[in-house]
Amino acid sequence: GGKIRFVPAHPTALEGIFEYLEEAGHKADSSGAMFRPVKNTVGTLNKSLSSTGIYKDVVKKYALKAGIKTEGFCVHALRATAATNALENEADIAKVQDWLGHS
């Protein structure tokens, strides 16, 4: 809730992020949200997507297109999976706690 988090990223992932930001047209806005809506009903596209929006409009949409069942799948499951994957791949538990926002 409102915490800024810094997470490690593979160089290949960073390349994809930079390409996305350029294509999306907000690469120069380093203080703005990375993921923003492409359309909405209130007229501004500068706000960030909510976690629910990312889940419904991105993750679930493309999972269904790929034939992945999404029943019982939620943003909390994604978060827990990311943390578990990091720990199983020898990430420092203190770093994982930090990027999860645990104090």
Phi, psi and chi 1 to 4 in degrees:
 res  aa     phi    psi   chi1   chi2   chi3   chi4
   1 GLY       -   90.4      -      -      -      -
   2 GLY    83.6    3.2      -      -      -      -
   3 LYS   -86.9  143.9  -67.8 -178.2 -178.9  178.4
   4 ILE   -88.9  131.9  -65.9  175.5      -      -
   5 ARG  -126.0  143.1  -64.2  176.4 -178.2   93.5
   6 PHE  -113.9  127.1  -63.4   92.8      -      -
   7 VAL  -122.1  147.6  -63.5      -      -      -
   8 PRO   -69.4  148.8   23.7  -30.3      -      -
   9 ALA  -142.9  140.8      -      -      -      -
  10 HIS   -69.6  144.8 -170.0  -83.5      -      -
  11 PRO   -53.2  -36.3  -27.3   35.0      -      -
  12 THR   -65.7  -39.1  -56.9      -      -      -
  13 ALA   -64.9  -40.1      -      -      -      -
  14 LEU   -63.2  -39.0  -67.8  174.7      -      -
  15 GLU   -59.3  -44.3  -73.8  176.6   26.0      -
  16 GLY   -62.9  -39.7      -      -      -      -
  17 ILE   -64.3  -45.5  -70.0  168.5      -      -
  18 PHE   -62.9  -39.8  -69.7  132.2      -      -
  19 GLU   -63.4  -43.2  -72.8  175.0   20.6      -
  20 TYR   -60.1  -48.2  160.2   77.3      -      -
  21 LEU   -60.7  -39.7  -69.5  171.9      -      -
  22 GLU   -65.9  -47.0 -171.5  156.9  -33.1      -
  23 GLU   -63.9  -37.8 -166.6   66.9   31.5      -
  24 ALA   -73.4  -18.5      -      -      -      -
  25 GLY    88.7   13.4      -      -      -      -
  26 HIS  -128.9   33.9   54.3  -91.7      -      -
  27 LYS   -63.5  -36.5 -176.7  177.4  179.3 -179.7
  28 ALA   -75.5  -16.2      -      -      -      -
  29 ASP   -90.6   78.4 -175.9    7.7      -      -
  30 SER   -71.1  -16.2   61.6      -      -      -
  31 SER   -95.4   -7.4   63.5      -      -      -
  32 GLY   -87.0  174.6      -      -      -      -
  33 ALA   -68.5  143.7      -      -      -      -
  34 MET   -72.5  -49.2 -177.4 -174.5  -43.7      -
  35 PHE  -101.9  116.9  -60.3  109.6      -      -
  36 ARG  -125.0  157.3  -56.5  174.2 -170.4 -168.4
  37 PRO   -67.9  153.1   21.2  -27.9      -      -
  38 VAL   -97.0  -15.3  -66.6      -      -      -
  39 LYS  -156.8  152.6   63.8 -179.3 -179.6  176.9
  40 ASN  -161.5  179.5   63.6   30.0      -      -
  41 THR  -100.3   -7.4   58.0      -      -      -
  42 VAL  -101.0   -2.9  -65.6      -      -      -
  43 GLY    90.6   -6.4      -      -      -      -
  44 THR  -116.2  138.2 -178.9      -      -      -
  45 LEU  -112.1   12.8  -60.5  178.1      -      -
  46 ASN   -88.1  -10.7  -68.3  -30.2      -      -
  47 LYS   -79.5  159.2  -67.3 -176.7  177.0 -178.6
  48 SER   -81.8  155.3   63.9      -      -      -
  49 LEU   -69.5  144.3  -73.3  176.3      -      -
  50 SER   -77.5  162.9   66.6      -      -      -
  51 SER   -60.7  -35.3   57.9      -      -      -
  52 THR   -66.5  -40.8  -58.2      -      -      -
  53 GLY   -63.3  -43.0      -      -      -      -
  54 ILE   -61.9  -43.1  -69.1  170.0      -      -
  55 TYR   -64.9  -53.2  171.9   70.3      -      -
  56 LYS   -69.9  -45.8  -78.3  178.2   27.7 -175.3
  57 ASP   -88.9  -16.1  -59.6  -26.7      -      -
  58 VAL  -119.4  -68.1  179.5      -      -      -
  59 VAL   -61.3  -54.3  174.8      -      -      -
  60 LYS   -65.2  -42.2 -171.5  170.3 -177.6  177.6
  61 LYS   -57.6  -49.1  175.8 -178.0  175.0  179.3
  62 TYR   -78.8  -27.6  -69.3  102.5      -      -
  63 ALA   -63.9  -44.6      -      -      -      -
  64 LEU   -63.9  -40.2  -68.5  171.4      -      -
  65 LYS   -61.8  -32.5  -83.5 -172.1  169.8 -172.1
  66 ALA   -86.1   -1.7      -      -      -      -
  67 GLY    83.5   17.9      -      -      -      -
  68 ILE   -91.4  127.2  -61.1  168.9      -      -
  69 LYS   -69.6  135.8  -65.3  179.8 -177.6  178.7
  70 THR  -113.6    6.2   59.4      -      -      -
  71 GLU   -63.3  127.0 -171.7  175.1  -41.7      -
  72 GLY    80.5    3.4      -      -      -      -
  73 PHE   -95.6  133.9 -161.6   57.6      -      -
  74 CYS  -150.0  174.8   63.3      -      -      -
  75 VAL   -61.9  -32.6  -68.3      -      -      -
  76 HIS   -67.5  -35.8  -59.7  -67.2      -      -
  77 ALA   -66.4  -39.2      -      -      -      -
  78 LEU   -61.9  -44.4  -69.8  171.8      -      -
  79 ARG   -62.7  -46.8  176.5 -178.3  156.3   98.8
  80 ALA   -64.9  -38.3      -      -      -      -
  81 THR   -64.9  -42.4  -60.0      -      -      -
  82 ALA   -61.4  -44.0      -      -      -      -
  83 ALA   -65.3  -45.1      -      -      -      -
  84 THR   -62.4  -43.3  -59.9      -      -      -
  85 ASN   -61.5  -42.3 -176.1   55.7      -      -
  86 ALA   -62.1  -46.3      -      -      -      -
  87 LEU   -66.6  -38.8  -66.9  170.8      -      -
  88 GLU   -67.2  -19.5  -73.8  176.2   -9.4      -
  89 ASN  -105.8   30.8  -74.3  -77.3      -      -
  90 GLU    66.9   28.8  -58.5  178.0   10.3      -
  91 ALA   -70.4  151.1      -      -      -      -
  92 ASP   -69.1  123.9 -179.9  -22.2      -      -
  93 ILE   -59.1  -35.0 -168.1  166.6      -      -
  94 ALA   -64.7  -37.9      -      -      -      -
  95 LYS   -68.1  -41.0  -66.0  -73.9 -174.7 -171.5
  96 VAL   -63.7  -44.3  173.7      -      -      -
  97 GLN   -59.4  -39.6  -71.1  173.0  -37.2      -
  98 ASP   -63.2  -48.8 -171.9   42.4      -      -
  99 TRP   -74.5  -14.7   59.5 -103.1      -      -
 100 LEU   -82.1  -12.0  -71.2  173.6      -      -
 101 GLY    88.4   15.2      -      -      -      -
 102 HIS   -77.4  139.0  -65.2 -168.1      -      -
 103 SER   -96.7      -   24.9      -      -      -
